[in-house]
Amino acid sequence: MTEKKFQYHQIADHPSELAFNQQGIAVVEVKGKKICITRFGNEWFAFAYKCPHASGIMSEGYVDAVGNVVCPVHRYKFSLKNGRNTNGGGYYLKTYPVEVREEALFVAIPDGGLFGGL
């Protein structure tokens, strides 16, 4: 099995540049595709813009008290850490590594684009 390779892309010089909604989720564009970013506890998380179940817009959902992002359409819950559907279904929400360098935020995208790891 080959190891996935990632390319980091800067999304903000500082988190204050991001436009967070009332739920604390921002939408950014990386390589022409939208992804969501949020902070939970002291960590940053990036995840797919659309739910893998019914294509709900994940930025219109919210992050629950235990660190799951909840889809606004059918309330499917996905772990921010690994994208696993915590409701027990077989769906996975695509997640992306986030790094903080100085105060700048970077998101890692697999080589080949957002779907390069599929």
N, CA, C and O atoms as CSV, one atom per row, in Angstrom:
chain,resi,resn,atom,element,x,y,z
A,1,MET,N,N,0.852,-1.188,0.000
A,1,MET,CA,C,0.000,0.000,0.000
A,1,MET,C,C,0.892,1.244,0.000
A,1,MET,O,O,1.869,1.310,0.746
A,2,THR,N,N,0.562,2.202,-0.818
A,2,THR,CA,C,1.354,3.419,-0.879
A,2,THR,C,C,0.877,4.408,0.169
A,2,THR,O,O,-0.309,4.486,0.490
A,3,GLU,N,N,1.832,5.156,0.691
A,3,GLU,CA,C,1.523,6.159,1.699
A,3,GLU,C,C,0.968,7.408,1.013
A,3,GLU,O,O,1.474,7.838,-0.024
A,4,LYS,N,N,-0.080,7.983,1.609
A,4,LYS,CA,C,-0.659,9.201,1.048
A,4,LYS,C,C,0.320,10.353,1.237
A,4,LYS,O,O,0.972,10.473,2.274
A,5,LYS,N,N,0.408,11.187,0.226
A,5,LYS,CA,C,1.231,12.380,0.315
A,5,LYS,C,C,0.306,13.580,0.285
A,5,LYS,O,O,-0.674,13.618,-0.458
A,6,PHE,N,N,0.640,14.558,1.111
A,6,PHE,CA,C,-0.195,15.739,1.241
A,6,PHE,C,C,0.597,16.982,0.884
A,6,PHE,O,O,1.819,17.028,1.024
A,7,GLN,N,N,-0.123,17.977,0.425
A,7,GLN,CA,C,0.434,19.281,0.175
A,7,GLN,C,C,-0.325,20.273,1.056
A,7,GLN,O,O,-1.555,20.315,1.025
A,8,TYR,N,N,0.397,21.068,1.837
A,8,TYR,CA,C,-0.249,22.037,2.723
A,8,TYR,C,C,-0.491,23.345,1.983
A,8,TYR,O,O,0.363,23.832,1.241
A,9,HIS,N,N,-1.685,23.902,2.207
A,9,HIS,CA,C,-2.095,25.158,1.587
A,9,HIS,C,C,-2.496,26.134,2.690
A,9,HIS,O,O,-3.292,25.802,3.568
A,10,GLN,N,N,-1.938,27.331,2.633
A,10,GLN,CA,C,-2.284,28.334,3.635
A,10,GLN,C,C,-3.683,28.860,3.360
A,10,GLN,O,O,-4.006,29.249,2.238
A,11,ILE,N,N,-4.521,28.865,4.417
A,11,ILE,CA,C,-5.886,29.371,4.254
A,11,ILE,C,C,-6.107,30.696,4.967
A,11,ILE,O,O,-7.088,31.389,4.697
A,12,ALA,N,N,-5.187,31.062,5.891
A,12,ALA,CA,C,-5.316,32.342,6.588
A,12,ALA,C,C,-4.001,32.686,7.274
A,12,ALA,O,O,-3.300,31.807,7.775
A,13,ASP,N,N,-3.675,33.981,7.290
A,13,ASP,CA,C,-2.499,34.443,8.050
A,13,ASP,C,C,-2.781,34.363,9.544
A,13,ASP,O,O,-1.869,34.198,10.354
A,14,HIS,N,N,-4.049,34.481,9.894
A,14,HIS,CA,C,-4.494,34.449,11.290
A,14,HIS,C,C,-5.951,33.989,11.300
A,14,HIS,O,O,-6.702,34.339,10.390
A,15,PRO,N,N,-6.375,33.211,12.308
A,15,PRO,CA,C,-7.772,32.749,12.356
A,15,PRO,C,C,-8.812,33.865,12.288
A,15,PRO,O,O,-9.936,33.639,11.840
A,16,SER,N,N,-8.443,35.068,12.731
A,16,SER,CA,C,-9.401,36.185,12.710
A,16,SER,C,C,-9.793,36.576,11.284
A,16,SER,O,O,-10.783,37.284,11.100
A,17,GLU,N,N,-9.047,36.135,10.277
A,17,GLU,CA,C,-9.374,36.431,8.881
A,17,GLU,C,C,-10.526,35.579,8.362
A,17,GLU,O,O,-11.147,35.921,7.356
A,18,LEU,N,N,-10.814,34.478,9.039
A,18,LEU,CA,C,-11.864,33.565,8.574
A,18,LEU,C,C,-13.241,34.076,8.986
A,18,LEU,O,O,-13.398,34.666,10.055
A,19,ALA,N,N,-14.226,33.849,8.137
A,19,ALA,CA,C,-15.601,34.298,8.400
A,19,ALA,C,C,-16.386,33.135,9.023
A,19,ALA,O,O,-17.000,32.342,8.310
A,20,PHE,N,N,-16.359,33.044,10.341
A,20,PHE,CA,C,-17.071,31.977,11.044
A,20,PHE,C,C,-18.548,32.331,11.162
A,20,PHE,O,O,-18.904,33.479,11.430
A,21,ASN,N,N,-19.409,31.326,10.958
A,21,ASN,CA,C,-20.842,31.539,11.156
A,21,ASN,C,C,-21.181,31.419,12.645
A,21,ASN,O,O,-20.287,31.248,13.474
A,22,GLN,N,N,-22.445,31.506,12.976
A,22,GLN,CA,C,-22.859,31.440,14.389
A,22,GLN,C,C,-22.517,30.106,15.028
A,22,GLN,O,O,-22.383,30.024,16.249
A,23,GLN,N,N,-22.374,29.063,14.228
A,23,GLN,CA,C,-22.039,27.736,14.742
A,23,GLN,C,C,-20.527,27.545,14.878
A,23,GLN,O,O,-20.073,26.491,15.324
A,24,GLY,N,N,-19.751,28.557,14.497
A,24,GLY,CA,C,-18.298,28.471,14.617
A,24,GLY,C,C,-17.621,27.714,13.493
A,24,GLY,O,O,-16.510,27.213,13.663
A,25,ILE,N,N,-18.280,27.625,12.340
A,25,ILE,CA,C,-17.727,26.923,11.187
A,25,ILE,C,C,-17.502,27.928,10.057
A,25,ILE,O,O,-18.397,28.703,9.719
A,26,ALA,N,N,-16.301,27.910,9.478
A,26,ALA,CA,C,-15.985,28.778,8.345
A,26,ALA,C,C,-15.846,27.918,7.094
A,26,ALA,O,O,-15.527,26.732,7.171
A,27,VAL,N,N,-16.088,28.531,5.950
A,27,VAL,CA,C,-15.900,27.862,4.666
A,27,VAL,C,C,-14.750,28.560,3.954
A,27,VAL,O,O,-14.723,29.785,3.841
A,28,VAL,N,N,-13.797,27.758,3.475
A,28,VAL,CA,C,-12.660,28.284,2.724
A,28,VAL,C,C,-12.566,27.542,1.401
A,28,VAL,O,O,-13.114,26.450,1.246
A,29,GLU,N,N,-11.863,28.148,0.448
A,29,GLU,CA,C,-11.620,27.479,-0.833
A,29,GLU,C,C,-10.166,27.079,-0.908
A,29,GLU,O,O,-9.268,27.882,-0.656
A,30,VAL,N,N,-9.946,25.826,-1.258
A,30,VAL,CA,C,-8.600,25.297,-1.457
A,30,VAL,C,C,-8.597,24.595,-2.806
A,30,VAL,O,O,-9.375,23.668,-3.034
A,31,LYS,N,N,-7.724,25.039,-3.695
A,31,LYS,CA,C,-7.629,24.459,-5.039
A,31,LYS,C,C,-8.990,24.423,-5.738
A,31,LYS,O,O,-9.317,23.454,-6.422
A,32,GLY,N,N,-9.778,25.487,-5.560
A,32,GLY,CA,C,-11.059,25.617,-6.232
A,32,GLY,C,C,-12.218,24.859,-5.607
A,32,GLY,O,O,-13.322,24.869,-6.152
A,33,LYS,N,N,-11.994,24.205,-4.478
A,33,LYS,CA,C,-13.043,23.432,-3.805
A,33,LYS,C,C,-13.301,24.017,-2.417
A,33,LYS,O,O,-12.385,24.496,-1.749
A,34,LYS,N,N,-14.560,23.968,-2.001
A,34,LYS,CA,C,-14.919,24.458,-0.670
A,34,LYS,C,C,-14.700,23.366,0.375
A,34,LYS,O,O,-15.030,22.201,0.157
A,35,ILE,N,N,-14.137,23.770,1.511
A,35,ILE,CA,C,-14.040,22.892,2.674
A,35,ILE,C,C,-14.403,23.713,3.904
A,35,ILE,O,O,-14.347,24.942,3.882
A,36,CYS,N,N,-14.771,23.029,4.964
A,36,CYS,CA,C,-15.147,23.680,6.212
A,36,CYS,C,C,-13.990,23.588,7.198
A,36,CYS,O,O,-13.202,22.643,7.167
A,37,ILE,N,N,-13.904,24.578,8.064
A,37,ILE,CA,C,-12.901,24.559,9.126
A,37,ILE,C,C,-13.541,25.052,10.413
A,37,ILE,O,O,-14.364,25.967,10.403
A,38,THR,N,N,-13.151,24.431,11.524
A,38,THR,CA,C,-13.674,24.830,12.819
A,38,THR,C,C,-12.618,24.562,13.878
A,38,THR,O,O,-11.629,23.869,13.636
A,39,ARG,N,N,-12.844,25.115,15.036
A,39,ARG,CA,C,-11.981,24.856,16.180
A,39,ARG,C,C,-12.826,24.185,17.248
A,39,ARG,O,O,-13.939,24.620,17.543
A,40,PHE,N,N,-12.285,23.124,17.821
A,40,PHE,CA,C,-12.945,22.433,18.927
A,40,PHE,C,C,-11.885,22.225,19.989
A,40,PHE,O,O,-10.852,21.604,19.741
A,41,GLY,N,N,-12.152,22.752,21.177
A,41,GLY,CA,C,-11.117,22.734,22.210
A,41,GLY,C,C,-9.953,23.578,21.727
A,41,GLY,O,O,-10.140,24.719,21.303
A,42,ASN,N,N,-8.766,23.030,21.790
A,42,ASN,CA,C,-7.574,23.747,21.330
A,42,ASN,C,C,-7.088,23.283,19.966
A,42,ASN,O,O,-5.971,23.610,19.566
A,43,GLU,N,N,-7.911,22.526,19.246
A,43,GLU,CA,C,-7.493,21.976,17.958
A,43,GLU,C,C,-8.330,22.524,16.813
A,43,GLU,O,O,-9.500,22.869,16.977
A,44,TRP,N,N,-7.690,22.592,15.640
A,44,TRP,CA,C,-8.371,22.983,14.414
A,44,TRP,C,C,-8.690,21.747,13.602
A,44,TRP,O,O,-7.914,20.791,13.578
A,45,PHE,N,N,-9.836,21.768,12.935
A,45,PHE,CA,C,-10.277,20.643,12.121
A,45,PHE,C,C,-10.814,21.149,10.787
A,45,PHE,O,O,-11.479,22.183,10.726
A,46,ALA,N,N,-10.522,20.418,9.732
A,46,ALA,CA,C,-11.060,20.730,8.406
A,46,ALA,C,C,-11.791,19.496,7.897
A,46,ALA,O,O,-11.355,18.366,8.118
A,47,PHE,N,N,-12.914,19.727,7.211
A,47,PHE,CA,C,-13.736,18.612,6.744
A,47,PHE,C,C,-14.518,19.023,5.508
A,47,PHE,O,O,-14.589,20.201,5.158
A,48,ALA,N,N,-15.100,18.027,4.859
A,48,ALA,CA,C,-15.813,18.237,3.596
A,48,ALA,C,C,-16.962,19.227,3.744
A,48,ALA,O,O,-17.597,19.321,4.795
A,49,TYR,N,N,-17.209,19.953,2.678
A,49,TYR,CA,C,-18.282,20.943,2.621
A,49,TYR,C,C,-19.660,20.285,2.581
A,49,TYR,O,O,-20.629,20.828,3.110
A,50,LYS,N,N,-19.742,19.089,1.938
A,50,LYS,CA,C,-21.028,18.404,1.801
A,50,LYS,C,C,-21.009,17.068,2.533
A,50,LYS,O,O,-19.995,16.371,2.567
A,51,CYS,N,N,-22.146,16.732,3.113
A,51,CYS,CA,C,-22.327,15.464,3.814
A,51,CYS,C,C,-22.281,14.318,2.800
A,51,CYS,O,O,-22.847,14.436,1.713
A,52,PRO,N,N,-21.609,13.204,3.143
A,52,PRO,CA,C,-21.554,12.075,2.218
A,52,PRO,C,C,-22.880,11.312,2.113
A,52,PRO,O,O,-23.035,10.478,1.221
A,53,HIS,N,N,-23.825,11.579,2.995
A,53,HIS,CA,C,-25.103,10.870,2.974
A,53,HIS,C,C,-26.069,11.491,1.974
A,53,HIS,O,O,-26.508,10.832,1.032
A,54,ALA,N,N,-26.401,12.776,2.186
A,54,ALA,CA,C,-27.408,13.413,1.323
A,54,ALA,C,C,-26.975,14.794,0.841
A,54,ALA,O,O,-27.811,15.607,0.448
A,55,SER,N,N,-25.675,15.059,0.870
A,55,SER,CA,C,-25.091,16.309,0.367
A,55,SER,C,C,-25.532,17.558,1.116
A,55,SER,O,O,-25.533,18.653,0.553
A,56,GLY,N,N,-25.911,17.401,2.397
A,56,GLY,CA,C,-26.217,18.577,3.214
A,56,GLY,C,C,-24.976,19.454,3.330
A,56,GLY,O,O,-23.853,18.950,3.330
A,57,ILE,N,N,-25.177,20.759,3.429
A,57,ILE,CA,C,-24.065,21.698,3.557
A,57,ILE,C,C,-23.609,21.691,5.023
A,57,ILE,O,O,-24.322,22.165,5.908
A,58,MET,N,N,-22.421,21.150,5.260
A,58,MET,CA,C,-21.963,20.915,6.628
A,58,MET,C,C,-21.748,22.194,7.428
A,58,MET,O,O,-21.834,22.168,8.655
A,59,SER,N,N,-21.472,23.307,6.762
A,59,SER,CA,C,-21.300,24.564,7.499
A,59,SER,C,C,-22.624,25.059,8.071
A,59,SER,O,O,-22.630,25.933,8.938
A,60,GLU,N,N,-23.746,24.515,7.599
A,60,GLU,CA,C,-25.056,24.883,8.140
A,60,GLU,C,C,-25.439,24.008,9.329
A,60,GLU,O,O,-26.478,24.213,9.957
A,61,GLY,N,N,-24.588,23.032,9.630
A,61,GLY,CA,C,-24.793,22.185,10.807
A,61,GLY,C,C,-24.137,22.830,12.017
A,61,GLY,O,O,-24.018,24.052,12.095
A,62,TYR,N,N,-23.714,21.996,12.958
A,62,TYR,CA,C,-23.063,22.514,14.162
A,62,TYR,C,C,-22.148,21.444,14.732
A,62,TYR,O,O,-22.216,20.278,14.342
A,63,VAL,N,N,-21.291,21.854,15.658
A,63,VAL,CA,C,-20.418,20.925,16.362
A,63,VAL,C,C,-21.028,20.675,17.731
A,63,VAL,O,O,-21.310,21.613,18.477
A,64,ASP,N,N,-21.232,19.389,18.059
A,64,ASP,CA,C,-21.851,19.066,19.352
A,64,ASP,C,C,-20.819,19.107,20.484
A,64,ASP,O,O,-19.645,19.396,20.250
A,65,ALA,N,N,-21.257,18.821,21.689
A,65,ALA,CA,C,-20.421,18.957,22.887
A,65,ALA,C,C,-19.270,17.963,22.960
A,65,ALA,O,O,-18.330,18.172,23.726
A,66,VAL,N,N,-19.322,16.880,22.176
A,66,VAL,CA,C,-18.260,15.879,22.243
A,66,VAL,C,C,-17.345,15.898,21.014
A,66,VAL,O,O,-16.470,15.041,20.891
A,67,GLY,N,N,-17.530,16.851,20.113
A,67,GLY,CA,C,-16.626,16.986,18.980
A,67,GLY,C,C,-17.062,16.304,17.712
A,67,GLY,O,O,-16.228,15.860,16.923
A,68,ASN,N,N,-18.370,16.212,17.503
A,68,ASN,CA,C,-18.907,15.703,16.248
A,68,ASN,C,C,-19.531,16.859,15.481
A,68,ASN,O,O,-20.186,17.717,16.072
A,69,VAL,N,N,-19.330,16.884,14.173
A,69,VAL,CA,C,-20.036,17.850,13.347
A,69,VAL,C,C,-21.338,17.177,12.919
A,69,VAL,O,O,-21.346,16.028,12.477
A,70,VAL,N,N,-22.440,17.919,13.061
A,70,VAL,CA,C,-23.771,17.371,12.820
A,70,VAL,C,C,-24.338,17.971,11.533
A,70,VAL,O,O,-24.422,19.190,11.388
A,71,CYS,N,N,-24.725,17.096,10.603
A,71,CYS,CA,C,-25.300,17.538,9.340
A,71,CYS,C,C,-26.686,18.140,9.583
A,71,CYS,O,O,-27.466,17.595,10.365
A,72,PRO,N,N,-27.000,19.258,8.921
A,72,PRO,CA,C,-28.295,19.900,9.129
A,72,PRO,C,C,-29.473,19.159,8.493
A,72,PRO,O,O,-30.620,19.436,8.844
A,73,VAL,N,N,-29.227,18.226,7.571
A,73,VAL,CA,C,-30.319,17.577,6.856
A,73,VAL,C,C,-30.928,16.437,7.672
A,73,VAL,O,O,-32.109,16.492,8.017
A,74,HIS,N,N,-30.150,15.415,7.980
A,74,HIS,CA,C,-30.676,14.240,8.695
A,74,HIS,C,C,-30.032,14.036,10.067
A,74,HIS,O,O,-30.250,13.011,10.713
A,75,ARG,N,N,-29.241,15.015,10.508
A,75,ARG,CA,C,-28.591,14.979,11.827
A,75,ARG,C,C,-27.554,13.858,11.958
A,75,ARG,O,O,-27.279,13.393,13.064
A,76,TYR,N,N,-26.981,13.426,10.837
A,76,TYR,CA,C,-25.867,12.478,10.924
A,76,TYR,C,C,-24.715,13.172,11.636
A,76,TYR,O,O,-24.455,14.352,11.402
A,77,LYS,N,N,-24.029,12.442,12.500
A,77,LYS,CA,C,-22.916,12.988,13.264
A,77,LYS,C,C,-21.616,12.339,12.809
A,77,LYS,O,O,-21.535,11.123,12.639
A,78,PHE,N,N,-20.596,13.179,12.616
A,78,PHE,CA,C,-19.295,12.703,12.167
A,78,PHE,C,C,-18.211,13.235,13.095
A,78,PHE,O,O,-18.210,14.413,13.450
A,79,SER,N,N,-17.293,12.363,13.484
A,79,SER,CA,C,-16.171,12.761,14.325
A,79,SER,C,C,-15.302,13.762,13.591
A,79,SER,O,O,-14.944,13.544,12.433
A,80,LEU,N,N,-14.956,14.863,14.257
A,80,LEU,CA,C,-14.051,15.834,13.655
A,80,LEU,C,C,-12.658,15.245,13.488
A,80,LEU,O,O,-11.919,15.651,12.591
A,81,LYS,N,N,-12.293,14.298,14.334
A,81,LYS,CA,C,-10.937,13.730,14.306
A,81,LYS,C,C,-10.705,12.794,13.130
A,81,LYS,O,O,-9.625,12.806,12.539
A,82,ASN,N,N,-11.709,11.975,12.775
A,82,ASN,CA,C,-11.461,10.981,11.729
A,82,ASN,C,C,-12.599,10.853,10.708
A,82,ASN,O,O,-12.500,10.047,9.783
A,83,GLY,N,N,-13.668,11.627,10.858
A,83,GLY,CA,C,-14.768,11.608,9.902
A,83,GLY,C,C,-15.741,10.452,10.047
A,83,GLY,O,O,-16.683,10.331,9.264
A,84,ARG,N,N,-15.524,9.596,11.047
A,84,ARG,CA,C,-16.385,8.418,11.233
A,84,ARG,C,C,-17.799,8.838,11.616
A,84,ARG,O,O,-17.984,9.750,12.422
A,85,ASN,N,N,-18.790,8.175,11.040
A,85,ASN,CA,C,-20.181,8.438,11.375
A,85,ASN,C,C,-20.445,7.830,12.750
A,85,ASN,O,O,-20.461,6.608,12.898
A,86,THR,N,N,-20.649,8.666,13.738
A,86,THR,CA,C,-20.837,8.181,15.107
A,86,THR,C,C,-22.260,7.706,15.372
A,86,THR,O,O,-22.548,7.225,16.468
A,87,ASN,N,N,-23.167,7.828,14.384
A,87,ASN,CA,C,-24.520,7.285,14.500
A,87,ASN,C,C,-24.542,5.790,14.178
A,87,ASN,O,O,-25.549,5.120,14.405
A,88,GLY,N,N,-23.437,5.269,13.652
A,88,GLY,CA,C,-23.359,3.853,13.347
A,88,GLY,C,C,-23.507,3.504,11.881
A,88,GLY,O,O,-23.391,2.334,11.516
A,89,GLY,N,N,-23.760,4.487,11.029
A,89,GLY,CA,C,-23.881,4.212,9.601
A,89,GLY,C,C,-22.509,4.017,8.976
A,89,GLY,O,O,-21.486,4.221,9.630
A,90,GLY,N,N,-22.490,3.632,7.739
A,90,GLY,CA,C,-21.238,3.368,7.054
A,90,GLY,C,C,-20.642,4.561,6.330
A,90,GLY,O,O,-19.709,4.396,5.544
A,91,TYR,N,N,-21.152,5.747,6.573
A,91,TYR,CA,C,-20.666,6.936,5.889
A,91,TYR,C,C,-19.458,7.516,6.610
A,91,TYR,O,O,-19.365,7.454,7.836
A,92,TYR,N,N,-18.536,8.078,5.840
A,92,TYR,CA,C,-17.389,8.792,6.394
A,92,TYR,C,C,-17.339,10.174,5.779
A,92,TYR,O,O,-17.464,10.328,4.564
A,93,LEU,N,N,-17.156,11.169,6.611
A,93,LEU,CA,C,-16.979,12.536,6.150
A,93,LEU,C,C,-15.485,12.742,5.921
A,93,LEU,O,O,-14.678,12.451,6.803
A,94,LYS,N,N,-15.114,13.238,4.756
A,94,LYS,CA,C,-13.706,13.478,4.450
A,94,LYS,C,C,-13.168,14.538,5.401
A,94,LYS,O,O,-13.777,15.593,5.575
A,95,THR,N,N,-12.023,14.252,6.015
A,95,THR,CA,C,-11.359,15.207,6.899
A,95,THR,C,C,-9.966,15.500,6.349
A,95,THR,O,O,-9.407,14.707,5.591
A,96,TYR,N,N,-9.414,16.644,6.738
A,96,TYR,CA,C,-8.115,17.081,6.254
A,96,TYR,C,C,-7.274,17.550,7.434
A,96,TYR,O,O,-7.791,18.214,8.332
A,97,PRO,N,N,-5.976,17.212,7.446
A,97,PRO,CA,C,-5.098,17.701,8.516
A,97,PRO,C,C,-4.972,19.223,8.479
A,97,PRO,O,O,-4.958,19.835,7.411
A,98,VAL,N,N,-4.879,19.818,9.667
A,98,VAL,CA,C,-4.688,21.264,9.796
A,98,VAL,C,C,-3.431,21.503,10.628
A,98,VAL,O,O,-3.207,20.835,11.637
A,99,GLU,N,N,-2.623,22.453,10.196
A,99,GLU,CA,C,-1.441,22.854,10.958
A,99,GLU,C,C,-1.523,24.340,11.237
A,99,GLU,O,O,-2.008,25.120,10.418
A,100,VAL,N,N,-1.034,24.718,12.424
A,100,VAL,CA,C,-0.876,26.120,12.776
A,100,VAL,C,C,0.619,26.394,12.772
A,100,VAL,O,O,1.379,25.754,13.498
A,101,ARG,N,N,1.033,27.343,11.953
A,101,ARG,CA,C,2.442,27.738,11.864
A,101,ARG,C,C,2.508,29.222,12.190
A,101,ARG,O,O,1.960,30.063,11.478
A,102,GLU,N,N,3.206,29.520,13.302
A,102,GLU,CA,C,3.143,30.875,13.847
A,102,GLU,C,C,1.661,31.088,14.172
A,102,GLU,O,O,1.128,30.410,15.051
A,103,GLU,N,N,0.995,32.004,13.490
A,103,GLU,CA,C,-0.447,32.181,13.686
A,103,GLU,C,C,-1.231,31.794,12.432
A,103,GLU,O,O,-2.461,31.837,12.431
A,104,ALA,N,N,-0.533,31.421,11.379
A,104,ALA,CA,C,-1.179,31.085,10.110
A,104,ALA,C,C,-1.768,29.676,10.155
A,104,ALA,O,O,-1.243,28.797,10.838
A,105,LEU,N,N,-2.865,29.468,9.419
A,105,LEU,CA,C,-3.512,28.161,9.331
A,105,LEU,C,C,-3.267,27.554,7.950
A,105,LEU,O,O,-3.375,28.226,6.924
A,106,PHE,N,N,-2.933,26.264,7.958
A,106,PHE,CA,C,-2.681,25.516,6.738
A,106,PHE,C,C,-3.526,24.249,6.752
A,106,PHE,O,O,-3.690,23.616,7.795
A,107,VAL,N,N,-4.062,23.880,5.588
A,107,VAL,CA,C,-4.829,22.642,5.441
A,107,VAL,C,C,-4.087,21.750,4.449
A,107,VAL,O,O,-3.624,22.215,3.407
A,108,ALA,N,N,-3.979,20.463,4.786
A,108,ALA,CA,C,-3.302,19.499,3.925
A,108,ALA,C,C,-4.307,18.847,2.986
A,108,ALA,O,O,-5.337,18.325,3.414
A,109,ILE,N,N,-3.987,18.889,1.708
A,109,ILE,CA,C,-4.821,18.278,0.676
A,109,ILE,C,C,-3.993,17.159,0.041
A,109,ILE,O,O,-2.821,17.367,-0.275
A,110,PRO,N,N,-4.586,15.973,-0.149
A,110,PRO,CA,C,-3.831,14.897,-0.781
A,110,PRO,C,C,-3.327,15.297,-2.172
A,110,PRO,O,O,-4.008,16.006,-2.913
A,111,ASP,N,N,-2.128,14.832,-2.508
A,111,ASP,CA,C,-1.628,15.063,-3.870
A,111,ASP,C,C,-2.672,14.561,-4.852
A,111,ASP,O,O,-3.251,13.493,-4.651
A,112,GLY,N,N,-2.911,15.302,-5.885
A,112,GLY,CA,C,-3.947,14.917,-6.837
A,112,GLY,C,C,-5.250,15.626,-6.556
A,112,GLY,O,O,-6.233,15.385,-7.258
A,113,GLY,N,N,-5.301,16.501,-5.547
A,113,GLY,CA,C,-6.513,17.267,-5.256
A,113,GLY,C,C,-7.303,16.714,-4.101
A,113,GLY,O,O,-6.851,15.808,-3.401
A,114,LEU,N,N,-8.482,17.257,-3.902
A,114,LEU,CA,C,-9.326,16.882,-2.764
A,114,LEU,C,C,-9.750,15.427,-2.803
A,114,LEU,O,O,-10.051,14.841,-1.763
A,115,PHE,N,N,-9.779,14.835,-3.990
A,115,PHE,CA,C,-10.226,13.454,-4.107
A,115,PHE,C,C,-9.070,12.525,-4.465
A,115,PHE,O,O,-9.290,11.377,-4.851
A,116,GLY,N,N,-7.835,13.022,-4.339
A,116,GLY,CA,C,-6.670,12.247,-4.717
A,116,GLY,C,C,-6.468,11.002,-3.884
A,116,GLY,O,O,-5.829,10.059,-4.351
A,117,GLY,N,N,-6.990,10.960,-2.662
A,117,GLY,CA,C,-6.794,9.808,-1.798
A,117,GLY,C,C,-7.835,8.731,-1.967
A,117,GLY,O,O,-7.783,7.720,-1.267
A,118,LEU,N,N,-8.797,8.912,-2.887
A,118,LEU,CA,C,-9.861,7.924,-3.050
A,118,LEU,C,C,-9.421,6.780,-3.917
A,118,LEU,O,O,-10.196,5.855,-4.159
